[in-house]
Amino acid sequence: MKPKLAPADFAAFNSFEQLRGFVRDTLCRHDRLDARQAPLYEAPIKQGGVTRAYYFEVRGPRLLCSHAIWVCDEHRILFYDSRGARFAEIRLTEAPKPDPRLTTTERMA
């Protein structure tokens, strides 16, 4: 039996940096990791040369790897734990434009 998800929460971000910080904090809080020490990886997901989503990943000890996907056109962020189970969904009432500087997989300190 699948666990039921709580209704989606809402958030608004003025910049990509705010959104990135929120994603990092949410992933780290879920797995009880120190956000200052857990590396954050991110990459755009493109279709036809256009950025449609962003993939974020936080890695911890013991092969712990949580991730989130910001689906730009749908204005939502989906959070997944190490087993691939969704643990949260955030609907964005205001979202930044995709960051054009991020073109490949990058590690953000």
C-alpha positions, 0 to 999 in steps of 0.5 A: 500500500502506498502512503498518502501524500499531504496536499501540495504546499505553496511557495514563491521565489523571486530568484533561482538562488532562492529556489535552489536554497529551498530545495537544498534545505528541504532535501537535507531536512528530510534526510537530517543532513547538514545543508552546509556539508551536503553537496548539491548537484543540479542539471537542466532537463531539456526538450528540443533545446529548451529547458523544461525542468531542473534536476537537483540531488543531495548526497549523504553518507551510506549511499543516501541520495535524495532528489527533486525535480522542478517542472518549470511549465507546471510550476511545481517541485517534486521531492523524492527520497533515496528509495524513489518515493515522493515525499513532498510536492510544492506548487509555485505561485511565483517562480524565477526564470530558468537559469541560462548559465546552468547548461550541464551537470554542476556541483554547487557548494 
